[in-house]
């Protein structure tokens, strides 16, 4: 058919390209080509976003005084959030916050399909938000952008679900590798955070994307690293106890971060349909916090570099610049503690008020301040061995990232690659692992996965659970059921039985509400006695179903209900008990076995 259409000139250019590709390029080679393109475009998106942010920040803050407070800090963040909310509401017209969570949802529940506007909308929205001082990170929007590029390229060439998932992973890995010039971290991030299994069929494309994005980022921006760090004090084994304690403190700080973010999101969610109330609350909170604590302005990477590169008290005191406390050196420790505690509120206010950004950079920021504060207090108390503040600030970044994201390997390799701090690899491992082991006592899921885990939609590395997560409830519902009314007589019911494919007939009222079921097996003693056909009605013959399934129930819950009841058929209803259809145990298990088989293939 395609050949006929192509000869008559009726075939679209996309279909012609697709047909040419099938004839001339193998699937494996084409996947590598797409991975290269995704890596390149992810690097372009990351470079574009950071360039726009830096340009806006330079224009807005170039005339700021370092020795006193700057009143424009009270204005810029509100303008940024307001402009972002207008852009999202009237141009995008879709929700684009929680970028990495949206990727996880797309993988688990939407066949790895992301909307086409995600290829550009997050870049513009986050550039406005962060450029005007929003206290969030650009990483999650870029990861969403890279994943959307991979997803939409895959859709363009009619790739299957498994390949789409790989391309989504290529986009995410390329984005992280491009932003931080850290290819290993990009690869590990995809494994740990997006939970994509690294089979041989997916490992090579993701590596291609990471290397491509990193190389083009070097071409675009030169050799300079996002953070600069020079190791002055070599690590010694005497610092192992301090590293363990730092890791535990990072785990507790991560817990504070996750719980506080969840609490603040709940407050802003109450005003979901009142955007100006959210803007007033979030904008006011953010502006006041940034006015009092200027390091909260934007991503905060300049403050991180200051703590990582300072050598003397005079260097670190520059963290007080632009604030009401400029020059008051005695305020350094309380000031850093306040910044550490209030960063999460600034991030929540930014997103809650209508801005767009992620929690990746805030976790690095909080980790750096926590590591510096920990080592400074340790040295002030002269507890045993001396701790180099800059080294522990670096390790704190890995610790809090590992705890917040539940990704110790990402924390280790990202910080090592970012700073060239491979000589601190062992203490980075100690801090990251101890932080992760601390946080999982209280929080089984990362800040990204917690929302989906509550809905049972979080993909995991367990093949059986992942198969259930990837299955769609709508795909197993059988809607061609034979319903009977409550007053229908037995003779009419028997007529329905002869045409039904299941052993149960639902009894519904005029509104489609499920009242009960007539089980064929249970009425067999009367269904063949013609003289009783006018003596019984559905109301007299029906019984309550052994269980009902909500149409919003996760597949794990559906499977557990079948196992618990042993039923062959179960009705699916909405929250008003309106019947949507039936699920067959046999069909459910057949699709489940097929999904497990497909996922187990390399």
C-alpha positions, -999 to 999 in steps of 0.1 A, spaced: 0 0 0 28 24 9 45 17 -24 13 25 -43 9 58 -24 46 66 -29 42 61 -67 11 83 -68 28 110 -47 3 107 -18 27 95 8 39 121 34 75 130 37 77 114 71 65 81 58 89 83 29 118 89 52 106 61 75 104 37 46 138 47 33 153 42 67 139 7 70 153 -3 36 188 12 40 197 15 78 195 -13 104 176 -7 136 207 -8 158 227 16 136 197 40 134 193 40 171 230 51 175 224 78 149 194 91 169 214 89 201 240 111 185 214 136 174 197 136 208 231 142 225 239 171 202 205 188 207 206 183 244 240 201 245 225 229 224 195 232 248 218 233 279 241 259 264 212 280 252 195 279 286 226 288 306 235 316 281 201 332 285 202 329 323 237 345 325 226 372 301 195 381 322 214 380 355 242 402 341 217 428 329 197 429 361 225 428 387 255 444 371 250 476 390 244 460 424 264 472 454 284 445 473 286 465 505 249 470 511 215 456 506 199 459 472 162 467 471 156 454 436 159 419 452 124 425 464 111 431 428 130 409 403 118 375 416 81 385 416 85 398 380 102 365 370 75 343 385 48 364 370 62 364 335 68 326 337 32 320 348 19 341 320 41 322 295 29 288 308 -8 298 311 -13 316 277 14 301 254 23 266 266 -12 259 282 1 228 299 18 218 332 56 218 328 68 218 364 84 187 381 104 179 350 121 147 361 88 134 377 71 140 344 97 119 327 92 91 352 55 93 346 59 92 308 81 61 311 58 42 335 23 53 323 25 70 289 47 46 269 76 70 271 58 97 251 64 133 260 46 162 244 64 181 216 63 215 234 85 200 261 114 203 236 114 240 241 89 252 267 109 243 298 140 261 284 121 294 281 102 292 313 131 282 335 154 308 318 129 336 328 124 321 363 161 317 372 173 347 354 151 369 375 162 352 407 140 322 411 158 299 436 157 267 416 179 248 392 180 246 354 190 209 353 155 193 356 141 215 328 170 206 306 166 169 314 130 172 305 139 190 273 165 163 263 141 135 271 113 152 251 137 155 221 145 118 223 108 108 227 96 130 198 124 118 175 114 82 183 78 90 176 87 106 143 103 74 132 77 51 146 99 34 172 85 8 196 80 13 233 114 -2 243 133 20 219 114 51 230 124 44 265 160 42 255 158 75 236 142 92 266 172 79 286 196 92 260 180 126 263 182 127 300 218 114 301 229 138 274 214 167 293 232 159 325 265 151 307 262 184 287 253 206 316 281 194 338 306 181 312 303 148 331 295 118 308 298 91 335 274 110 358 249 113 329 250 75 324 247 67 361 219 93 365 198 75 339 204 42 357 197 54 392 171 81 388 152 72 357 155 35 366 162 24 330 178 -10 329 212 -10 313 210 -39 289 235 -40 260 209 -27 236 204 5 257 239 10 272 257 19 240 232 45 227 231 62 261 269 63 261 269 78 226 245 105 238 266 113 269 299 116 250 283 136 222 267 161 246 299 165 266 321 170 235 298 196 220 295 214 253 333 217 253 331 231 218 304 256 228 318 268 262 354 258 263 373 239 290 360 258 320 341 236 345 309 246 361 326 245 395 363 250 401 381 232 428 418 227 437 427 201 463 450 217 489 448 191 517 451 154 508 426 131 525 438 109 553 422 79 570 419 98 603 390 117 587 369 86 582 348 92 614 342 128 603 332 116 568 307 91 583 292 118 605 290 142 575 272 116 555 246 110 583 241 148 586 236 150 548 210 122 551 191 141 577 194 174 558 180 155 527 151 143 549 144 179 559 146 189 523 122 163 510 97 166 538 97 204 537 93 205 499 63 181 502 47 202 530 51 235 510 38 219 478 7 208 497 1 244 508 4 258 473 -17 230 459 -47 244 479 -46 274 456 -42 255 424 -71 273 407 -61 307 421 -28 316 404 -27 352 417 -30 340 453 -1 316 446 19 344 430 13 367 460 23 340 485 53 326 466 65 359 453 64 377 486 82 348 504 108 345 477 116 382 475 119 387 512 142 356 515 165 368 487 166 404 500 178 391 534 199 363 520 212 371 485 229 337 480 194 324 474 192 344 442 191 321 412 209 288 411 235 299 436 265 285 418 286 316 425 282 310 462 291 273 458 323 283 439 331 308 467 330 281 494 349 256 472 377 280 464 380 301 496 412 297 516 410 323 543 383 339 564 384 370 542 375 349 512 346 332 528 332 364 542 324 374 507 293 352 511 279 381 531 282 405 501 250 423 488 232 417 521 223 436 552 251 417 569 279 427 546 312 432 565 298 416 597 322 387 599 308 375 632 276 367 613 292 342 589 282 310 607 246 320 616 242 334 580 253 301 564 230 282 587 201 304 578 208 300 541 210 263 545 177 261 563 158 286 542 169 275 507 142 248 506 115 275 513 129 297 485 128 268 461 92 259 472 81 295 469 96 297 434 78 267 420 47 271 441 43 307 430 43 298 393 79 296 384 97 267 366 128 249 378 141 218 395 156 207 428 189 194 413 208 227 418 192 233 452 204 200 465 240 208 454 237 242 470 224 229 503 250 201 503 278 226 498 266 248 527 260 218 549 295 204 543 311 238 550 291 244 581 298 209 594 336 213 590 337 248 603 318 239 635 341 208 639 372 229 636 358 256 660 353 229 686 388 214 678 374 179 678 404 158 669 418 161 633 415 192 613 389 192 585 395 213 553 363 233 549 365 234 511 370 196 509 340 189 531 319 215 512 326 194 481 317 161 498 286 177 513 274 183 477 276 146 469 260 137 502 228 157 499 224 149 463 227 112 471 201 116 498 176 138 480 178 118 447 184 84 463 213 82 439 247 76 456 266 67 424 253 99 407 264 120 436 299 104 437 307 106 400 290 139 393 310 157 420 342 139 410 338 148 374 326 183 380 356 193 400 383 169 390 382 158 426 390 121 419 416 122 447 386 125 470 368 96 455 370 74 486 356 100 510 330 109 484 319 73 485 318 72 523 297 103 525 273 94 497 267 59 509 262 69 545 238 96 535 218 72 513 216 46 541 204 73 565 177 87 542 162 53 532 154 47 569 128 74 567 120 79 529 119 48 506 117 69 475 135 99 460 120 134 458 112 126 422 97 92 427 77 99 458 47 114 440 44 85 415 51 58 442 20 70 461 0 63 429 17 30 422 31 43 390 68 43 398 90 21 376 116 0 394 144 -24 385 123 -54 396 111 -69 363 78 -82 377 69 -49 394 81 -29 364 59 -50 340 28 -43 361 37 -6 362 41 -4 325 7 -21 319 -22 1 313 -55 -6 331 -75 7 301 -58 -19 279 -72 -49 299 -107 -36 305 -134 -54 285 -162 -30 279 -184 -53 258 -204 -66 287 -240 -77 290 -257 -56 317 -291 -64 330 -316 -41 348 -328 -48 383 -364 -58 372 -354 -80 343 -370 -115 346 -351 -148 346 -362 -156 310 -346 -124 297 -315 -130 318 -311 -165 303 -313 -149 268 -285 -126 278 -265 -155 292 -265 -172 258 -247 -141 243 -224 -133 271 -187 -143 271 -183 -142 309 -199 -161 337 -212 -129 354 -238 -104 343 -237 -70 360 -269 -55 373 -270 -17 367 -296 10 370 -304 36 344 -274 57 353 -250 28 349 -244 23 386 -233 -12 396 -259 -27 419 -247 -63 419 -239 -93 397 -258 -124 385 -234 -154 385 -244 -180 360 -229 -208 381 -250 -198 411 -283 -197 392 -279 -229 372 -305 -247 393 -332 -224 381 -320 -211 348 -332 -242 329 -366 -244 345 -389 -226 320 -418 -224 345 -397 -201 367 -388 -176 340 -414 -151 352 -410 -157 390 -375 -144 395 -360 -110 387 -324 -98 386 -328 -82 420 -336 -115 436 -308 -134 418 -280 -109 421 -253 -108 447 -225 -84 456 -192 -88 437 -164 -103 457 -144 -71 450 -145 -41 427 -116 -23 411 -113 15 408 -105 27 373 -76 47 388 -61 17 406 -25 8 398 -19 -26 382 -1 -38 413 -33 -33 433 -54 -50 406 -31 -81 406 -32 -83 444 -70 -82 443 -72 -111 419 -47 -131 440 -67 -123 472 -101 -132 458 -93 -159 433 -120 -143 410 -121 -150 373 -138 -117 365 -138 -84 384 -158 -52 377 -141 -19 372 -160 12 385 -153 49 389 -155 68 421 -193 71 417 -196 33 413 -205 36 376 -195 4 358 -167 9 333 -162 -28 323 -147 -61 335 -112 -75 337 -106 -111 330 -80 -129 352 -69 -150 322 -64 -120 299 -46 -100 327 -21 -128 333 -15 -134 296 -6 -98 290 15 -97 322 35 -128 311 40 -112 276 52 -79 292 77 -98 314 90 -118 284 95 -86 263 113 -68 292 136 -98 297 148 -99 262 180 -81 256 
